[in-house]
Amino acid sequence: MLPYLVQGFAYGVAAAVQPGPFLTYLISLTLRSGWRRALPAVFAPLISDVPIITLVLFVLSHIPAWWVQVLRIAGGGFLLYLALNALRAWRDYDPQAIQTPRAANNLLRAALVNLLNPNPYIYWSLVLGPLLLTGWREAPANGVVFLLVFYLTMISGMAGIMLLFAFTRRLGPQVSRALLGLSALALAGFGLYQIWVGFNAYWG
């Protein structure tokens, strides 16, 4: 069981600090809404990863490759939508009137970001899925420990990153506004990249 505990921790740390659309969205949300409103969104993988894991382990290997590209393009479009929202928040930034959407909305939107992000599908199909199945076949407890440690580590790590960026708001409104603008550009970059890769793979 110890090897799966160690691997769950290691992969959880890697997933938490890996730059990508989901982490960028969490940072953007923190800068716009404050950490108290944004923090529930860190639990989004607990919602979105259930269908992702199920799809990867039981369905994804049996569907045409083009469907993965459709998912990638759809995810890219959604990221562009989020980038537009972040850009508007940057343009209209007012430190005295911080946007505070409901925490439940933040959680559901973050879950949708992760659901439309191809990275979890790739990560689970190439790395985590085989490891989980191997551990489960050896002993169900191994698989359970791996999942628990992985998600506990990943969620804790992302929450720490969100709190770190929340601290930057105390450095002044100009710093927060600049970081918000950078997060908007990063989201747009991720979105355009996903759309480009999807169309290139589909038509290529």
N, C-alpha and C positions, 0 to 999 in steps of 0.2 A: 504493500500500500504506500510506503514511503516514496518510492519513485514517482508515483502518480500525484502525490501531494506536492513534491518538488516541481514536477513538470507543470502542474496546474498553477502554481505560484509564478513560475518563470514565464509561462505563456500569458498569464494575466497581466504581469508587469509590461510585457511587450505590447499587448493589445491596448493597454491604458495609455501608453506614451507614443504609440504609433500615429504619426500625422495622417489625417484623413478627413473626409467630409463630416463624419459624426463628431469627432473631437472639435473640429473647427466650429461646428454649429453650437456645441455646448459652450465654447468660449465666447462666441458672438452673443449667445443668449445671456450669459453671465454679465457681459459688459452692458447689455441693454436693460436687463430686468433686475439686476442685483442677484447675489448668490442665493438668497432665501427663496426667491421665486424660481430660479433656474435649477437649483439643486435636485428637485424631484426628477428632472429630465435624465439624470445620470442613471436612473433605474430602467430606462427605456429598453436596453438589451434583454432584460428579463421578460419583456413582453414580445419584442420583435424576434428574438432568437428562437423561440419555440417553433414557429412555422419555418424559420430558416433552417434549423437543424433537421426538422422533419423532412422538409423539401430536399435538402442536400443528401440525406442518408437514404431516402426511400423513393424519391421521384426524379431529382435532377439528372441522375445518370441515365434515365430512360426517355428524356424529352429531347427534341432537336436542339442543336447547338445555337440556332438562330434565336431561340427564345431567351437565352441568357443575354444576348445583345439587345433585345427589346427591353428587357429589364434594366440594362445599363443605360440605355437612351432615356427611358422614363425617369430613372433616378437622376440623370444629368439635368433633365428639365426641371425637376423638383428642386434641385440644388440651385439652379438659376433663379427660381422663384424666391428661395430663401435669401439668396445673395441680393436680390432686388429689395427685399424687406430690410436687410441689414444696411444697404446703401441709403435707403430712405431715412433709416434711423440715424445714420452718420450725417446726412445732409441736415436733418432737423434736430440734431442733438441738442438737448437742453438738460444740463445736470440737475436743474431744479424740478424737472418733470420727467423722471425716469419712467420708461414704459414698464407697466407691470401687468402683463397678461396673466390669466389664471394659471396656477401651477399645473392643474390637470391638463390644460391645453398644451402647455410646454411639454409635458410627459408624452402626450399622444403624438404631437408633432415630431418630437425627437424619435419616437418609435417608428414613425413613418420614414424619417430620414434613414434610419438604420435598415429598415425593411427594403428600401429602394437602393441601398448601397451595395454594389456587387462584392465589396471586400469581405463581408462576413461569409458570403456564399463560398468564395474562393478559399478563405481561411479554413472554414469548416470542412470543405471537400478535400483539401490537400493536406491539412495538418491536423486539426483538432478531431475531425470525424474518425479517421483511422485510429487515432490514439484512444479515443473514447471507446470505440468498438473493441479494440484489443483489451483494454482494461476491463470492460464489462464481461467479455468472454472468459477472462481469467477468474474474475470474481465481481459480481455486481457492485460490491462495496468500493472496488477500485474506481469504477466509472463514476459512482456517486461522489466520492471524495474529489476526484479530478474536477468534476463540474462545480462543486461547491467552492473549492479553493480558487478555481479559475475566475468565477464570477465575483467572489468576494474581493479578490485582489484587483481585478479590473475596475470594478465599480469604485472601490476605495481610492485607487490611483487617479481615476478621472475626476472624482470629487475633489481630491487634493489639487489637481491642476486648475479646476474651476475656482477654488478658493484662492489660489495663487493669483489668478488673473483678476479676481474680485478685489484683491488688495491693491492692484494697480490703480483702481479708481480713486484711492486716497492720495495718489500722487498728483492729482489735479485733473480737471476736465479735458485738457488738451491731450494728455496721455491716453485717457479712456477713449476719446473721440478718434485718435489716431489708430489705436488698436482695433476699434470697431470698424474703421475703414479698411484696415488690413484684413480683418476677418471676412468682410464682404468680398474683397478681391480674391481671397483664398477660396471662398465658397464658389464664386463665379469660375475660377480656374478649375476647380474640381469638376464642376458641372460641365463646362465646355470639353474638358478632357474625356469625361465619360461618354459624352455624346459623340465626340470624334472617334474614340475607340470603338464604340458600338456600331456606328455607321461604316467605319473602315472595315471592321470584321464582317459585317453583314453584306456589304456590297463588294468587298474584296474577295 
